[in-house]
Amino acid sequence: MQTESGPIKDPRFCGRVDMPRQDPVLRGRNFNEVATGYTEEQAIREASRCIQCKKPLCVSGCPVDIDIPRFILQIKNLDFSAAIRTLKEKNSLPAVCGRVCPQEEQCEKVCLLGKKGEPVAIGRLERFAADRALMTASVDAVPSVSVPSGKKVAVIGAGPAGLTAAGELAKLGHAVTMFEALHKPGGVLVYGIPEFRLPKAIVERECDFIRKLGVELRLNFVIGRSSTVDELLQNGYDAVFIGTGAGLPYFMNIPGENLNGIYSSNEFLTRVNLMKAYRFPEYDTPIHVGKKVAVVGGGNVAMDAARCALRLGAETVHLVYRRGREQLPAREEEVENAFEEGIQPVFLTVPIEILGDENGWVKGIECIRMELGEPDESGRRKPVPVAGSNHVLDVDMIIMAIGQGPNPLLTLTTPDLRLTKWGNIVADEETGKTSRRGVFAGGDIVSGAATVILAMGAGKKAAMSIHQYLMEDKW
């Protein structure tokens, strides 16, 4: 087919549509969302690239089994209301997942177009459909809920796993109460992920959807202190789902780690995000930010912490990581954004001591250079120290972002709950069943720190298993 300007290209085999973003110089000094989202025209053009496979591998690559070809076809056909209904059939938090899930390692990784070119931008299209629904209020339409079962379920933790489990159980007709230790629901979505990646208004709207399904939410309620799992089971709940995440920070246990000016990434990001320190003095949460900051780590949390420090006024922010650029575990999109904004990588480097001044504040961090040796148990080449390569980075603030584990408060008050040597709950991968009858678990409290969508997938599987347990009374 020919036009005056030349042949019309088949949109399926064109490059995928870029997501508009703020200019790096501007966005590095504000907390507004970096990616501004597709326009209607851009979304339709990207949706037209989908070849509608007869056996779509992308669906099997999605932890919550969204009918991806169907919602993309609905966008292509301008039926945006149908697209959000398709998404909501399987995913209670599409506006969240469209922003923060690693689609490049899941659904997009197995897209057939990706074998010879670029895969369909499934995550961006999911975000478009969800944002369009938010603008038109069509997301407020609550799906049908089954006849009340007469069963009660306690969901502990209002993060991605808990929200998903609660929503699915409510749709199945069960009375669900969700217990959250913090003063807002959302878990890592509100305390961990910054505003410029995931606006909190989006999270609040998605949490409201769960409430509209009939879920009761009890905030400032710490299981292990306010009540225990056993007490919930003794006081009328027929089953319990534990989705408390991984909120206990890890440190390196090196000399000087107790100096002033050192944060765990958990504390730093919680102050910035949940407590809104970035809007001080409107919100009374002061936060100390140095002029020369080092963030230790290479995952998404490290990127978030580094980019927050930059936006809060740091003159330089170093990202200190023990491996190289190719081994960074953070999403490529977030790595690119961070480096564009001015985050300075210090690769193949490990801190060995933190140096302080006469007043007990950080003044530097002694490091040693590394080289990559043979692969370790993770499959990545193991960093090996280079003798005589000690050097000092001149910094006045450090953020440790080297991982986090399970908070033991709940598990210490729950006898006979089997744990791993790291303190995670042992639960069946497909059902969420634990060693305690009627108690299920999923998300980071089981798997260790992972992704939002994997936690949601675990919550969904557990909800189906809980439903079966309640209806059949079989363990």
C-alpha positions as CSV (number, residue, x, y, z in Angstrom):
1,M,0.0,0.0,0.0
2,Q,1.4,3.4,-1.0
3,T,0.6,7.0,-0.1
4,E,2.2,10.2,-1.5
5,S,4.7,10.2,1.3
6,G,5.7,6.6,0.6
7,P,4.6,3.1,1.7
8,I,2.6,2.7,4.9
9,K,4.5,0.7,7.5
10,D,2.8,-2.1,9.3
11,P,2.6,-0.8,12.9
12,R,3.3,-4.2,14.3
13,F,6.8,-4.2,13.1
14,C,7.7,-0.6,13.9
15,G,9.6,0.3,17.0
16,R,7.5,0.7,20.1
17,V,6.1,4.0,21.2
18,D,8.3,5.9,23.7
19,M,6.8,7.0,26.9
20,P,7.0,10.8,27.3
21,R,9.1,11.8,30.3
22,Q,10.1,15.0,32.1
23,D,13.4,16.5,31.1
24,P,16.2,15.0,33.3
25,V,17.5,18.3,34.5
26,L,14.0,19.5,35.6
27,R,12.8,16.2,37.1
28,G,16.0,15.8,39.2
29,R,14.8,18.6,41.4
30,N,11.1,17.8,41.8
31,F,9.0,14.9,43.0
32,N,6.5,15.0,40.1
33,E,6.0,11.8,38.2
34,V,8.9,11.2,35.8
35,A,7.0,9.3,33.1
36,T,3.9,11.3,32.0
37,G,2.0,8.5,30.3
38,Y,0.8,7.7,26.8
39,T,-1.7,10.0,25.0
40,E,-4.7,8.3,23.5
41,E,-3.1,8.4,20.1
42,Q,0.2,6.9,21.4
43,A,-1.6,4.1,23.2
44,I,-3.7,3.1,20.1
45,R,-0.5,3.1,18.0
46,E,1.3,0.9,20.5
47,A,-1.7,-1.4,20.9
48,S,-1.8,-1.8,17.1
49,R,1.6,-3.5,17.3
50,C,0.2,-6.6,19.1
51,I,-0.2,-9.5,16.7
52,Q,-2.8,-11.2,18.8
53,C,-1.1,-14.6,19.1
54,K,-3.2,-17.7,19.1
55,K,-1.2,-19.0,22.0
56,P,-0.1,-15.8,23.9
57,L,3.0,-16.5,25.9
58,C,2.6,-13.1,27.6
59,V,-0.4,-14.4,29.6
60,S,1.7,-17.2,31.1
61,G,4.4,-14.7,31.8
62,C,2.0,-12.6,34.0
63,P,1.9,-13.6,37.7
64,V,-1.8,-12.7,37.9
65,D,-2.8,-14.2,34.6
66,I,-4.2,-11.0,32.9
67,D,-5.8,-11.6,29.5
68,I,-3.2,-9.3,27.9
69,P,-4.1,-9.7,24.2
70,R,-7.8,-8.9,25.0
71,F,-7.2,-5.7,26.9
72,I,-4.7,-4.5,24.3
73,L,-7.2,-5.2,21.5
74,Q,-9.8,-3.3,23.4
75,I,-7.5,-0.3,23.6
76,K,-6.8,-0.6,19.9
77,N,-10.6,-0.5,19.3
78,L,-11.0,2.5,21.5
79,D,-13.1,0.5,24.0
80,F,-11.2,1.8,27.1
81,S,-14.0,0.9,29.6
82,A,-13.8,-2.8,28.4
83,A,-10.0,-2.7,28.7
84,I,-10.1,-1.7,32.4
85,R,-12.8,-4.3,33.1
86,T,-10.5,-6.9,31.6
87,L,-7.6,-5.8,33.7
88,K,-9.7,-5.7,36.9
89,E,-10.9,-9.2,36.4
90,K,-7.5,-10.4,37.3
91,N,-5.6,-7.5,38.8
92,S,-7.0,-5.2,41.5
93,L,-4.1,-2.7,41.2
94,P,-3.5,-2.0,37.5
95,A,-2.5,1.6,37.9
96,V,0.2,0.5,40.3
97,C,1.4,-2.5,38.3
98,G,1.5,-0.5,35.1
99,R,4.1,1.8,36.8
100,V,6.3,-0.4,39.0
101,C,6.2,-4.0,37.8
102,P,9.2,-5.4,35.8
103,Q,7.3,-6.3,32.7
104,E,10.6,-6.6,30.8
105,E,11.3,-9.7,32.9
106,Q,7.8,-11.2,32.8
107,C,5.1,-10.7,30.1
108,E,7.2,-8.6,27.7
109,K,10.1,-10.9,28.0
110,V,8.2,-13.7,26.2
111,C,6.4,-11.4,23.7
112,L,6.9,-12.8,20.2
113,L,7.7,-9.4,18.7
114,G,10.6,-9.2,21.0
115,K,12.4,-12.1,19.2
116,K,13.2,-9.9,16.2
117,G,12.5,-6.4,17.6
118,E,10.9,-4.7,20.5
119,P,8.1,-6.3,22.5
120,V,4.8,-4.7,22.9
121,A,4.9,-2.1,25.8
122,I,2.4,-4.1,27.9
123,G,3.1,-2.2,31.1
124,R,2.7,1.2,29.5
125,L,-0.6,0.1,28.0
126,E,-1.8,-1.2,31.4
127,R,-1.0,2.1,32.9
128,F,-2.8,4.0,30.1
129,A,-6.0,1.9,30.6
130,A,-5.9,2.4,34.4
131,D,-5.2,6.1,34.2
132,R,-7.9,6.6,31.6
133,A,-10.4,4.8,34.0
134,L,-9.3,7.0,36.9
135,M,-9.9,10.1,34.8
136,T,-13.4,9.0,33.8
137,A,-14.3,7.3,37.1
138,S,-15.1,4.1,35.3
139,V,-12.8,2.3,37.7
140,D,-15.3,2.9,40.4
141,A,-17.6,0.2,39.0
142,V,-17.3,-2.6,41.5
143,P,-17.4,-6.1,40.1
144,S,-20.0,-8.5,41.2
145,V,-19.5,-10.1,44.6
146,S,-20.6,-13.6,45.5
147,V,-23.3,-14.4,48.0
148,P,-22.0,-14.0,51.5
149,S,-20.3,-17.2,52.7
150,G,-20.6,-16.6,56.4
151,K,-16.9,-17.1,56.7
152,K,-14.4,-14.5,58.1
153,V,-10.8,-14.0,57.1
154,A,-8.1,-11.9,58.7
155,V,-5.5,-10.4,56.3
156,I,-2.4,-9.1,58.1
157,G,-0.6,-6.4,56.1
158,A,-2.1,-4.0,53.6
159,G,0.7,-4.2,51.1
160,P,0.5,-5.7,47.6
161,A,0.0,-9.3,48.8
162,G,-2.5,-8.4,51.4
163,L,-4.5,-6.1,49.2
164,T,-4.7,-8.7,46.5
165,A,-5.7,-11.5,48.8
166,A,-8.3,-9.3,50.5
167,G,-9.9,-8.2,47.2
168,E,-10.1,-11.7,45.8
169,L,-11.6,-13.1,49.0
170,A,-14.2,-10.3,49.2
171,K,-15.2,-11.0,45.6
172,L,-15.7,-14.7,46.6
173,G,-18.2,-13.6,49.3
174,H,-16.1,-13.8,52.5
175,A,-16.1,-11.2,55.2
176,V,-12.5,-9.8,55.2
177,T,-10.8,-7.6,57.8
178,M,-7.4,-6.2,56.8
179,F,-5.0,-5.3,59.7
180,E,-2.3,-2.8,58.9
181,A,0.5,-1.6,61.4
182,L,0.9,1.8,59.7
183,H,-1.5,4.7,59.5
184,K,-2.1,4.2,55.8
185,P,-2.7,1.1,53.6
186,G,-0.4,0.2,50.7
187,G,2.7,-1.2,52.4
188,V,5.8,-0.7,50.3
189,L,3.6,1.2,47.7
190,V,3.3,4.1,50.2
191,Y,6.4,3.9,52.4
192,G,8.9,2.7,49.9
193,I,8.3,3.7,46.3
194,P,8.8,7.5,45.7
195,E,6.1,9.9,44.5
196,F,8.0,10.4,41.2
197,R,7.6,6.7,40.4
198,L,4.2,6.0,41.9
199,P,2.0,9.0,43.0
200,K,0.4,8.2,46.3
201,A,-3.0,9.5,45.0
202,I,-2.9,6.5,42.7
203,V,-2.3,4.1,45.6
204,E,-5.1,5.6,47.6
205,R,-7.5,5.3,44.8
206,E,-6.6,1.6,44.3
207,C,-6.9,0.9,48.0
208,D,-10.4,2.6,47.9
209,F,-11.4,0.0,45.3
210,I,-10.5,-2.8,47.7
211,R,-12.7,-1.1,50.4
212,K,-15.6,-0.8,47.9
213,L,-15.5,-4.6,47.6
214,G,-16.5,-4.7,51.3
215,V,-13.1,-5.2,52.9
216,E,-12.9,-3.7,56.4
217,L,-9.6,-1.9,57.1
218,R,-8.1,-1.5,60.6
219,L,-5.1,0.8,60.7
220,N,-2.4,1.3,63.4
221,F,-3.0,-2.3,64.4
222,V,0.2,-4.3,65.0
223,I,-0.3,-8.1,65.0
224,G,2.2,-9.4,67.6
225,R,1.3,-6.5,69.9
226,S,-2.3,-5.3,69.5
227,S,-3.3,-9.0,69.0
228,T,-1.8,-12.3,67.9
229,V,-2.6,-14.7,65.1
230,D,-3.9,-17.2,67.7
231,E,-6.2,-14.6,69.2
232,L,-7.6,-13.8,65.7
233,L,-8.4,-17.5,65.2
234,Q,-9.9,-17.8,68.6
235,N,-12.1,-14.7,68.1
236,G,-14.2,-15.6,65.1
237,Y,-11.8,-15.7,62.1
238,D,-11.9,-18.9,60.1
239,A,-8.6,-18.3,58.4
240,V,-5.6,-15.9,58.4
241,F,-3.4,-14.6,55.6
242,I,0.0,-13.1,56.5
243,G,1.4,-10.6,54.1
244,T,3.6,-8.5,56.2
245,G,6.4,-8.1,53.7
246,A,10.1,-7.6,54.4
247,G,10.6,-4.4,56.4
248,L,13.6,-5.1,58.6
249,P,16.7,-3.4,57.1
250,Y,20.0,-5.1,56.7
251,F,23.4,-3.4,57.5
252,M,26.9,-4.3,56.6
253,N,28.2,-4.5,60.2
254,I,31.4,-2.6,59.4
255,P,33.2,-0.1,61.7
256,G,31.5,3.3,62.0
257,E,28.1,2.2,61.0
258,N,26.5,3.8,64.0
259,L,27.8,7.3,63.2
260,N,25.3,10.2,62.7
261,G,24.3,10.7,59.1
262,I,23.7,7.1,58.3
263,Y,20.2,5.8,57.3
264,S,18.8,2.5,56.4
265,S,17.0,2.8,53.1
266,N,13.8,1.8,54.9
267,E,13.9,4.7,57.3
268,F,15.0,7.2,54.7
269,L,12.3,6.3,52.2
270,T,9.6,6.0,54.9
271,R,10.4,9.6,56.1
272,V,10.4,10.9,52.5
273,N,7.4,9.0,51.2
274,L,4.9,8.0,53.9
275,M,5.7,10.9,56.2
276,K,6.2,13.3,53.2
277,A,9.4,14.9,54.3
278,Y,9.9,16.2,50.8
279,R,7.0,18.6,51.6
280,F,8.5,20.0,54.8
281,P,7.4,22.3,56.5
282,E,3.9,21.6,55.2
283,Y,4.4,18.1,56.7
284,D,6.3,18.2,60.0
285,T,8.9,15.5,59.1
286,P,12.3,17.1,59.0
287,I,15.0,15.0,57.3
288,H,18.8,15.5,57.3
289,V,20.3,15.3,53.8
290,G,24.0,15.8,53.2
291,K,25.7,17.6,50.4
292,K,27.8,14.5,49.4
293,V,25.7,11.3,49.7
294,A,26.7,7.7,49.1
295,V,24.0,5.1,48.6
296,V,25.3,1.5,49.0
297,G,23.5,-1.0,46.9
298,G,22.3,-1.6,43.3
299,G,18.6,-2.6,43.4
300,N,15.5,-0.6,42.8
301,V,15.5,0.5,46.5
302,A,19.0,1.9,46.1
303,M,17.9,3.8,43.0
304,D,14.9,5.2,44.7
305,A,17.0,6.4,47.7
306,A,19.6,8.0,45.5
307,R,17.1,9.8,43.4
308,C,15.2,11.1,46.5
309,A,18.5,12.4,48.0
310,L,19.2,14.3,44.8
311,R,15.8,15.8,44.8
312,L,16.1,16.9,48.4
313,G,19.2,19.0,47.7
314,A,22.3,16.8,47.7
315,E,25.0,18.2,45.4
316,T,26.4,14.8,44.5
317,V,25.0,11.3,45.0
318,H,27.3,8.3,44.5
319,L,25.8,4.8,44.0
320,V,28.3,2.4,45.4
321,Y,27.9,-1.1,44.0
322,R,30.1,-4.2,44.4
323,R,29.6,-5.5,40.8
324,G,29.5,-3.8,37.4
325,R,26.9,-1.9,35.4
326,E,25.8,-5.1,33.6
327,Q,25.0,-6.9,36.9
328,L,22.8,-4.1,38.5
329,P,19.6,-5.8,39.7
330,A,17.5,-2.6,39.4
331,R,15.2,-2.2,36.5
332,E,17.0,-0.9,33.4
333,E,14.4,1.9,33.1
334,E,15.1,3.1,36.6
335,V,18.9,2.8,36.1
336,E,18.7,4.9,33.0
337,N,16.5,7.5,34.7
338,A,18.9,7.7,37.7
339,F,22.0,8.2,35.6
340,E,20.3,10.7,33.3
341,E,19.4,12.7,36.4
342,G,23.0,12.8,37.6
343,I,23.4,9.9,40.0
344,Q,27.1,9.0,39.8
345,P,27.9,5.2,39.8
346,V,30.9,3.8,41.6
347,F,31.1,0.3,40.4
348,L,33.2,-2.7,41.6
349,T,33.5,-1.1,45.0
350,V,32.7,-2.2,48.6
351,P,32.7,-0.1,51.8
352,I,34.9,-1.5,54.6
353,E,34.8,1.3,57.1
354,I,32.8,4.5,57.7
355,L,34.9,7.4,59.0
356,G,33.6,10.1,61.4
357,D,34.6,13.6,62.5
358,E,35.1,14.8,66.1
359,N,31.4,15.3,66.5
360,G,30.4,11.8,65.5
361,W,29.1,12.6,62.0
362,V,30.1,10.9,58.8
363,K,33.0,12.4,56.9
364,G,34.0,9.7,54.6
365,I,33.7,6.0,53.6
366,E,36.7,3.8,53.1
367,C,36.2,1.4,50.2
368,I,38.1,-1.3,48.4
369,R,37.9,-2.0,44.7
370,M,36.7,-5.4,43.4
371,E,37.1,-7.5,40.4
372,L,34.7,-10.1,39.1
373,G,35.7,-13.8,39.7
374,E,33.8,-17.0,39.1
375,P,29.9,-17.1,39.3
376,D,28.4,-17.6,42.8
377,E,25.2,-19.4,43.8
378,S,23.1,-16.6,42.2
379,G,24.8,-17.2,38.8
380,R,26.5,-13.8,38.8
381,R,30.3,-13.4,38.9
382,K,31.4,-13.1,42.5
383,P,33.2,-9.8,43.5
384,V,36.8,-10.4,44.7
385,P,38.8,-7.7,46.6
386,V,41.8,-6.2,44.8
387,A,44.7,-6.0,47.2
388,G,46.0,-2.5,48.0
389,S,43.1,-0.7,46.3
390,N,41.8,1.0,49.5
391,H,40.5,4.5,49.0
392,V,38.2,7.0,50.7
393,L,35.1,8.6,49.2
394,D,34.4,12.1,50.6
395,V,30.8,11.9,51.8
396,D,28.8,13.3,54.7
397,M,25.8,11.0,54.5
398,I,25.3,7.3,53.7
399,I,22.1,5.3,52.9
400,M,22.4,1.6,53.3
401,A,20.2,-0.2,50.6
402,I,21.6,-3.7,50.7
403,G,18.3,-5.5,51.3
404,Q,15.8,-6.2,54.0
405,G,14.3,-9.2,55.7
406,P,11.2,-10.2,57.7
407,N,10.3,-8.3,60.9
408,P,10.1,-11.0,63.7
409,L,7.4,-9.4,65.8
410,L,4.6,-11.5,64.3
411,T,6.4,-14.8,64.1
412,L,7.8,-14.6,67.6
413,T,4.2,-14.5,68.9
414,T,3.0,-17.4,66.7
415,P,4.1,-20.8,68.0
416,D,4.5,-23.7,65.7
417,L,4.8,-21.5,62.6
418,R,7.7,-23.0,60.6
419,L,10.4,-20.5,59.5
420,T,13.5,-20.6,57.3
421,K,16.9,-19.9,58.8
422,W,16.5,-16.3,57.6
423,G,13.2,-15.9,59.5
424,N,10.9,-16.1,56.5
425,I,7.6,-18.1,56.9
426,V,7.7,-21.4,55.1
427,A,4.6,-21.7,52.9
428,D,3.6,-23.7,49.9
429,E,4.4,-21.8,46.7
430,E,1.1,-22.7,45.0
431,T,-1.3,-22.6,48.0
432,G,0.3,-20.3,50.6
433,K,-0.4,-23.0,53.3
434,T,1.9,-22.7,56.3
435,S,2.6,-25.3,59.1
436,R,-0.4,-23.9,61.0
437,R,-3.9,-25.1,60.1
438,G,-5.9,-22.1,58.8
439,V,-2.9,-19.9,58.4
440,F,-1.6,-18.9,55.0
441,A,1.2,-16.6,53.9
442,G,2.5,-14.9,50.8
443,G,4.7,-12.2,49.4
444,D,8.0,-11.0,50.7
445,I,7.4,-12.5,54.2
446,V,7.7,-15.9,52.4
447,S,10.0,-15.2,49.4
448,G,12.2,-12.5,50.8
449,A,12.3,-9.0,49.1
450,A,10.9,-9.4,45.6
451,T,8.6,-7.5,43.2
452,V,5.1,-6.0,43.7
453,I,3.6,-8.3,41.0
454,L,5.1,-11.4,42.5
455,A,3.6,-10.5,45.9
456,M,0.3,-10.0,44.2
457,G,0.5,-13.3,42.5
458,A,1.2,-15.0,45.8
459,G,-1.8,-13.2,47.4
460,K,-4.0,-14.3,44.6
461,K,-3.0,-17.9,44.8
462,A,-3.4,-17.9,48.6
463,A,-6.9,-16.4,48.3
464,M,-8.0,-19.3,46.0
465,S,-6.6,-21.8,48.4
466,I,-8.2,-20.1,51.4
467,H,-11.5,-20.2,49.6
468,Q,-11.2,-23.9,49.0
469,Y,-10.2,-24.5,52.6
470,L,-13.2,-22.5,53.9
471,M,-15.7,-24.2,51.6
472,E,-14.4,-27.8,52.1
473,D,-12.8,-27.6,55.6
474,K,-9.9,-29.7,54.3
475,W,-6.3,-28.9,55.2
